[in-house]
Structure formats: structure tokens, C-alpha cells
Amino acid sequence: MRDYREKYDLGEKTAYVIGGQGLIGIEICKALRDFGAKVISLDIGPESFKSSNKFNSVELKEISFEKFDCTDIENMDTKLSQMFKTYSEPNILINCSYPRTKDWADSSFENVSYESLAENIKINLVSTVWISRFFAEFMRSNEISGSIIHLGSIYGVVGQNMNIYEKTDMTENITYATIKGGLTNYTRQMASIYGPFNIRINSISPGGVEGSVAGKSDNQNIDFRNNYSKNVPMGRLSTADEIASSAVFLASDASSYVTGINLMIDGGWTAI
């Protein structure tokens, strides 16, 4: 008799989570660990983070933390190759990172500069493309059946609803939309190429998420939260653990015939 729970078992798999110290990355690391994966969290500042209260003592022992700058594209291949030797070869890559310039939020059609737009595309979209390409080629060369998951956004699929920004200082962000839109179709392109090698490529696209984002220490703006909740069928923002559980599905053999999809975790935002 088949035990379907076994399909979610990650006990024989090694997962690399880039951006593992962010709001969503933290929960993904925890979820993968709970399902048995060997987890390596890669982020820009692991030492200070390990002393925080984001992980409990057991999780700190069972999750490995490594300093990783995903904007250092020239040295990326060497750094990742060394990690594969230190830990083990990858079965899973989940990229939650969002490197950005200090002025990235000021990317309205009116105010964005060419230099800012070009630099953000380079350090974000180009770095993501390069990282996943490296992992996929390593998996193919070593005959590893793998899963690669990108973190997209509803704004890689639909345009911004400006009504949700009323009474806030937020504006449209063409840089963000360009990056996330490009990432969504890059995921499909990868899936079409690496499918014959049993390497699955998918993306997860959240809507608004509760918690501190984009380097801020506090929660989402209250007016934004209220406006957003009025415009989404489920009447609220998501939580990071709701996104993490979908990552477990796509990382596991439960999704063994799933590739090239963009899984919307948006409370119905894109359904209306």
C-alpha cells in the first residue's frame, strides 16, 4: 500500500537556500529541515544572524549557515563549487534573494534613472539567472535529479493596482516588475531545456506577505495592509509559512511531474 507521506520526505536531499535569512527564506529553511533535508542557508551576513532569535537552538545546530554575496557574479562559480565539496552535491536550490541598490524603491516611471534600472537588473535578475544556470548545469553533468525554485511575485504576472498604495508613500516600481516578469519566463525556458534530464524548474509567486520586508524592522504599512486586504478575495495578506509549505511541495517528489509552472500564492489576487 502506497504511503503518500513518503513523497514529501526530503531525508536524502541537500537543499541550498539563497537569501535564507529573509522573511520568506527563514521559513523555507525551517520547513525543508522539518521534512528531513540537509539545509544550507546562504546569505550576506550569517554570523550576526545566527545569534538572533529567528531560529531555535535545534534548528541552529541542524541548519548550516554560509556567507554568500549573490552580486559577486565573477567569483560565484568558485564559491558554490567549494560549498558542494564542503557539504554535499545539491538536489534542491531555492533562491529567495533580492539584492538591490539603495534607491531601488524610487523606480517610478517619472523618477527612475537608467543607471539604477540597469544596475538592479544586473545584480538581481542576472545573478539569479547565473546561479540557477550553474546549479542546473552541475546537476545535469552529475546526473542529479533536482528541483530549482525561483521566488517570483504577483507583479511578475499582472500590473500594479495603485489603489492599494493610497495613504502610503509607495509608488509604482518598474524595476521590480521588470525583474519578476523576466524571472517568470526564464523559469519556463529553463524547464523546457532541463526537463529531459529530470531537473525540474518552477517558481513561486507570492502576493503581499505579513512581516518586515525590504530590510525594514517593522511590519508592513498599516494602510497598505488594509488596502490590500480589501482587494484580495481571501481578505488578508499571506504569511511566510504559507509560502514555505508550497516550496516543500515543489522541492519534493510529490511534485515529480511538475515543471515550468509559476505557483501563485496570492489569496486569489490574480483570479479576479
C-alpha positions in Angstrom: 0.0 0.0 0.0 1.4 3.4 -1.0 2.3 5.8 1.7 1.9 9.3 0.2 3.7 10.9 3.1 6.9 9.4 1.7 6.7 11.6 -1.3 7.3 14.6 0.9 10.3 13.1 2.6 13.4 15.1 1.9 15.7 13.0 4.1 18.1 12.0 1.3 18.2 15.5 -0.2 20.5 18.5 0.2 19.0 22.0 -0.2 20.7 25.3 -0.8 18.5 28.3 0.1 19.9 31.6 -1.1 18.5 34.6 0.8 17.9 32.2 3.6 17.8 35.0 6.2 15.0 36.9 4.7 11.4 36.9 5.8 10.4 34.0 3.4 13.8 32.3 3.3 13.8 31.7 7.1 10.6 29.8 6.9 11.7 27.9 3.9 14.8 26.8 5.7 12.8 25.6 8.7 10.2 23.8 6.5 12.9 21.9 4.5 14.6 20.9 7.7 11.3 19.7 9.2 10.9 17.4 6.2 14.4 16.0 6.7 16.5 17.9 4.2 20.1 18.9 4.8 19.8 22.7 4.6 22.5 25.2 3.8 21.3 28.8 4.2 23.3 31.3 2.1 23.1 35.0 2.9 25.2 38.1 3.1 25.7 38.1 6.9 25.3 34.7 8.6 27.3 35.3 11.8 25.1 38.1 13.2 22.0 36.3 12.1 23.0 33.1 13.9 23.0 35.0 17.2 19.4 36.3 16.6 16.2 34.7 17.8 15.0 33.7 14.3 15.9 30.0 14.8 15.7 27.9 17.9 18.7 26.0 19.3 17.9 22.7 17.5 17.5 24.5 14.1 20.8 26.3 14.6 22.5 23.0 15.0 20.8 21.3 12.1 20.9 24.2 9.5 24.3 25.3 8.1 24.9 29.0 7.5 27.3 30.4 5.0 28.2 33.9 3.9 27.3 34.4 0.3 27.1 37.5 -1.9 25.0 36.8 -4.9 26.1 40.1 -6.5 29.7 38.8 -6.8 29.0 37.1 -10.1 32.7 36.8 -11.1 33.5 34.6 -8.1 30.2 32.8 -7.8 31.0 29.6 -9.6 34.2 29.0 -7.5 32.3 29.8 -4.2 29.5 27.4 -5.0 31.8 24.6 -6.1 33.7 24.8 -2.8 30.4 24.6 -0.9 29.4 21.4 -2.8 32.6 19.9 -1.6 32.2 21.1 2.0 28.7 19.9 2.3 27.3 17.8 -0.5 26.1 18.0 -4.0 22.8 19.8 -4.4 19.4 18.2 -5.0 17.5 21.4 -4.4 18.1 25.1 -5.0 15.7 27.8 -3.7 16.6 31.3 -4.5 14.8 33.9 -2.3 17.3 36.6 -2.6 16.5 40.1 -3.6 19.8 42.1 -3.9 19.1 45.8 -4.7 20.6 49.3 -4.7 19.7 51.8 -2.0 17.5 53.7 -4.5 15.7 50.7 -5.9 12.3 51.7 -4.3 12.3 55.0 -6.2 11.6 53.4 -9.5 8.5 55.1 -10.8 8.3 55.9 -14.5 8.8 59.5 -13.5 11.9 59.2 -11.3 13.8 56.0 -12.2 17.3 56.5 -13.6 18.9 54.5 -16.3 21.8 53.7 -14.0 19.6 52.4 -11.2 17.4 50.3 -13.5 20.4 48.7 -15.3 22.3 48.0 -12.0 19.3 46.4 -10.3 18.6 44.2 -13.3 22.3 43.1 -13.2 22.6 42.4 -9.5 19.2 40.8 -9.2 17.9 39.2 -12.4 21.3 38.4 -13.9 22.6 37.0 -10.7 19.6 34.8 -10.3 19.9 33.5 -13.9 23.6 32.8 -13.4 23.1 31.0 -10.1 20.3 28.7 -11.3 22.2 28.1 -14.6 25.2 27.0 -12.6 23.2 24.6 -10.4 21.3 23.2 -13.3 24.5 22.5 -15.3 26.1 20.9 -12.2 23.0 18.7 -11.8 23.0 17.7 -15.4 26.7 17.0 -15.6 26.5 14.8 -12.4 23.2 13.1 -13.4 21.4 14.5 -10.4 17.6 14.7 -10.4 17.0 18.1 -9.0 14.5 20.8 -8.2 15.2 24.5 -8.7 12.7 27.1 -7.4 12.7 30.8 -8.0 10.8 33.3 -6.0 8.7 35.5 -8.2 5.8 37.8 -7.5 2.2 38.7 -8.5 3.8 41.7 -10.1 5.7 39.5 -12.5 2.3 38.4 -13.8 0.0 41.4 -13.5 0.4 45.1 -13.3 0.3 47.0 -10.0 -3.0 48.0 -8.6 -2.3 51.5 -7.4 -5.3 51.6 -5.2 -3.6 49.6 -2.5 -0.9 52.3 -2.1 -3.4 55.1 -1.1 -2.2 56.9 2.1 1.3 55.4 1.8 4.5 56.7 0.3 4.7 53.8 -2.1 4.7 54.2 -5.9 4.8 52.0 -8.9 8.1 50.2 -9.3 9.0 49.4 -12.9 12.3 47.8 -11.8 10.6 45.2 -9.6 8.0 44.4 -12.3 10.7 44.0 -15.0 12.8 41.7 -12.8 10.0 39.5 -11.6 8.4 39.3 -15.0 11.7 38.3 -16.6 12.3 35.7 -13.9 8.9 34.1 -14.5 9.6 33.4 -18.2 13.2 32.4 -17.6 11.7 29.7 -15.3 9.7 28.4 -18.2 12.7 28.5 -20.5 14.8 26.5 -18.1 12.1 24.0 -17.6 11.9 23.3 -21.3 15.7 22.7 -21.6 16.3 20.7 -18.4 13.2 18.5 -18.3 14.9 15.7 -20.3 17.5 15.5 -17.5 14.8 15.2 -14.8 15.7 18.6 -13.4 12.5 20.5 -12.6 12.4 24.3 -12.6 9.5 26.1 -11.1 8.7 29.5 -9.5 6.5 30.6 -6.6 4.8 34.0 -6.8 3.5 35.4 -3.5 1.3 38.4 -3.1 1.5 40.6 -0.1 3.2 39.0 2.9 2.9 39.8 6.6 6.1 40.8 8.3 9.1 43.0 7.8 10.3 43.2 4.3 13.0 45.0 2.2 15.3 45.5 5.2 12.7 47.2 7.4 12.4 46.3 11.0 8.7 46.7 11.4 5.6 45.1 9.7 4.0 46.2 6.5 2.5 49.7 6.5 -0.9 49.5 8.1 -2.7 51.5 5.3 -1.1 49.2 2.8 -2.3 46.1 4.7 -5.8 47.4 5.0 -6.0 48.5 1.3 -4.5 45.2 0.1 -6.9 43.1 2.3 -9.9 44.9 0.8 -8.8 44.0 -2.8 -7.9 40.3 -2.4 -10.6 37.6 -2.2 -9.3 36.0 1.0 -9.2 39.3 2.7 -5.7 39.3 4.2 -2.0 39.1 3.4 -0.3 35.8 3.4 2.2 34.5 6.0 5.7 33.3 5.2 5.0 29.8 6.3 2.2 29.5 3.7 4.8 30.2 1.1 7.3 27.8 2.7 4.9 24.9 2.6 4.5 25.3 -1.2 8.3 25.2 -1.5 8.4 21.9 0.2 5.9 20.5 -2.3 7.9 21.7 -5.3 11.2 20.5 -3.8 9.8 17.0 -3.0 8.9 14.0 -5.1 5.2 14.9 -4.5 5.7 17.2 -7.5 7.8 14.8 -9.6 5.8 15.6 -12.8 5.6 19.4 -12.2 7.9 21.7 -14.0 7.7 25.1 -15.7 4.9 26.4 -13.5 4.5 29.6 -11.6 2.6 28.7 -8.5 0.6 31.7 -7.3 0.3 32.0 -3.5 -1.8 35.2 -3.6 -5.1 34.6 -1.9 -6.9 34.9 -5.2 -5.3 38.2 -6.3 -4.7 37.1 -9.8 -8.1 35.2 -10.1 -10.0 38.5 -10.3 
